[in-house]
Amino acid sequence: MKRTSGKKRLSWKEAYKINSKAFRLLWNRYPQMFLSRILCVIWDALTPYAGIYMSALIIEELSSGRNPEILTRLVLITLISAAVISLVSAFLIKWRDEKCAGMYFKVNQIFTKKLLDMDFASIDDVKTHEKLSTIKQNQNGGGWGLYRVIGNYESIISSVFTLIGGCSLTVTLFIRQVPESAGALTSLNNPLFIFAAVLAMFVIAYVSPALSNKAGSYYADRAGSHNLGNRLFGFYGWLGYRKDLATDVRIYRQDSFCAKFLNTKTGVFGSNGIFAKYARGPIGAYGAAAASVSVIFTGLVYVFVCLKAWAGAFGVGLITQYAASITKLSGGVSSLIGTAGDMKNNAAFLKLVFEFLEIPNTMRKGCLRVGGRACGDGAGGYEIEFKDVSFKYPGNDEYSLKNVNMKFRVGEKLAVVGQNGSGKTTFIKLLCRLYDPTEGAILLNGTDIREYDYLEYVKLFSVVFQDFKLFAFTLGQNVGARVAYDKAAAENCLRKAGFGERLDKMEDGTETYLYKDFSKKGVDVSGGEAQKIALARTLYKAAPFIVLDEPTAALDPIAEAEIYEDFNDIAGNRTAVYINHRLSSCRFCDDIAVFHKGRLVQRGSHEKLSADANGKYYELWNAQAQYYNS
Ligand code: ADP
């Protein structure tokens, strides 16, 4: 059957490098977590040998001298050591559990932090989301990726210590000689047996995990299909939980459509699907073979140890010691080799993780201070100018903005109008430095904005984007965009934005939770109300530039008219940019910029632009006016 992941297998060297890199990443962030886990596994790997050793001494004494004094001493030591081991284990486990609480989420935080620190251009790039989605699918579907690194390192360390403990209790098996009186069995003293035993242990310990890894590789190599199955389940399986889809699901009965999709027998996880077939065939066969190989090795060990004891090389007590420690030893080798194979399989998934985590931030971030002007309520003398700015979205051959020259007049209200796709939102994204121009420059008080400290520059803007989002915090926290907000200022902004009447009906005022995620008393708000809250948030920030991208699209006509009437008051003496494709909504602005196919084609007052019968504004105005007139 065809491999579907398309992943190139990595060499052992590459796999080692990428696993070490992942280990360093996690270790640097969570050293205590690793330390606690490592100490736990070392303790767990070594302590069973204390029991094995003491049991062997007791059995030996029972089968030979039977001295009550010695026996009592041995039993006491066994009990005390068992108690100490349990006590230390309990302490280590508690420490580990404390350090590892929420570990899965902590590891996921690495991705969240990367997303938050990323250039907006990368966030906006669909390839970034495809990568992240595949990483998540690998993680949720097969447990592959960053989180697996923790378990793998744990297993490697545990195996190494199991080997150390096992070797130290086994070494005398080959030193203790069968006496001459044993006749033919003295051949067991031949040093070749040491060589044969070590060789057999390595061969079998290699074969067993190799078979298991072969079974596992069916999943790893077909991660593409596995992920697709998980994505389908993720979407269709949770359809009923999606509030945003509830209306469409009911009207178009999409549940039955999805049920068909999920219940298919030949689907990825169906009873005749690819993974079911593999489980019945090669995956099952390799798994069974892997288990049998270990059993064969244990059998051979028992035969050798018993023969040597029978021939008189040692007593019955040591039989248990050798048999138990060799079995553990072979388990350690198996686990070591198995984990190495698993790390190699996981390396291809880690490669993708690092491709995502190492997406470079290419945006130039200067260090010039924005200046001593207060970002308080006012334009503050900040003057911005677009100088011959052209822009193409990454991966797009077409220009979305072309040779735009424009100066903002400090403290004035500028409307930006144009048909859909004319470049209005792109213009705002460049202004707010979500993207940098492909050609040309944007200047703040005569200096390229790339020279300024990025965070300081961004502080100059208060924006309501078309697809703004509110959070499931309190109303006041949404407006203040912080936990501790100024209650009076938040209320004032909400009233200015036309939310006053609704606010008065809220029992808990600005302390009312939005949505029900964190509070049973949380309220849902309509699209128009949400837009008013977003507008209030813009006002609260009190930045010198206020940018509103279609801010009234979800408002009813009365609310919209109120916002226009009060707009001068709302915006105060800040520089305001107002985007709308409904031209009638822009008449109140002093200055109107008309965009067409990415170019700034006209600029002026409504009166001036509507008088130019050959202009784009005239054409758009008349096209829209038709609807109202008819
Ligand atoms: P408007 O706001 O006037 O409707 P936009 O600024 O959103 O127009 O879009 C201008 C052009 O840029 C359109 O052709 C649009 O398809 C393209 N565009 C917008 N966003 C992206 C993007 N993220 N990637 C590629 N092209 C885009």
Boltz pocket constraint, residues with backbone or C-beta under 6 A from the ligand:
constraints:
  - pocket:
      binder: B
      contacts: [[A, 124], [A, 393], [A, 394], [A, 396], [A, 399], [A, 400], [A, 418], [A, 419], [A, 420], [A, 421], [A, 422], [A, 423], [A, 424], [A, 425], [A, 426], [A, 427]]
      max_distance: 6.0
